[in-house]
Structures are given as structure tokens and as C-alpha cells.
């Protein structure tokens, strides 16, 4: 995989702007993609409650930053 700050990480971060977890899926991290997608979509679906909406926004921003800063260990 690409190192931090590479074009692949930028594309993954941009994918996360449109759908949380998509960037992690592009990077091949299926479990992280599922967790971010479920938490964010579930929180946005419960937006009429204040706390889930705040958590969804926080997880959405975290998914973008996580995709941008991801560094695959190549051993």
C-alpha cells in the first residue's frame, strides 16, 4: 500500500467525504470500513436524537482523517 500523504491516501480521504468508510474500503481495510459506515449511517439515521448525530459527525471526520493518515506496514 501507499505511504502516508500519497495520492492513494488523498483519494481515500476524498471517498470518505462522500460516504464514510469508502476510503478504508479502497485501501483494503474491510473491517474498518464496515465499522465507520455502520456507526455513521446509523447516527445520521437517528439525527433527530442529538447525541447520535454528534457521534456520527465525529466518526465521519475521524474516517476522513484515518484514511488520509493511513500507513501500511510493508514487512
N, C-alpha and C positions, 0 to 999 in steps of 0.2 A: 504494500500500500504506500501511499504518498506520505511524505513527512509534513509536519505542521507548517501551515502557511502556503502549502502548494495549491495549484489550481484545482485539484480534486477536492480539497477541503473547502475551498471557496464555493464550488458548485454544490457540494453537500449542504453547506450553510444556507445557500440560496434556496435549495429544495425545501429545507426546513421552514423557511419563511412562508411557503405556500401550504405545506402540510407537515405538521410535527411528526418526526420520526422518519420521514422520507430520506433525509440526508444520511441518517445512520443506515438505512436500508441500502442506499447507494454505496456506502462504504463496506457493506457486507456484514454489518452488526445487527443481526435479526432480532435478538432479544432486546437490545436497547431500543430498536425501532418500535417494537411492539409495546414496550412499557411507555415510551413517550407518546405514542399515538393513543393508547387507551386512556392514559391519565388526562391528556389534553382534550381529546374529543369528549370524554366523559365530563370533564369540568366545564367545557363550553356548552354541552347539552344541559347542564344544571346551572346555567348562568343566572337564572332567576334567584338562586341562592348566592349570597355574596362570597362566602369562603371558597366554594369550588371554582368560581370564576377567577378569583385571585390566584389560586393554586394552578389553574390551567394556564394563565398568562405567565406565571413564574416558570412552569415546566416548559412552556413554548420557548421562552427566551433561553432557558438552560439548554434545550435541544439544539438551538442555533449555535450557541457558544460551544457546546460539546462537539458538534460536527466540525466547527472551524478550528478547534484546538486539538483534534484527534491526532494521535501519533501512533502508528502501528509499529510494534516491536518486530523488527526483522532479525530473527536469530537463525 
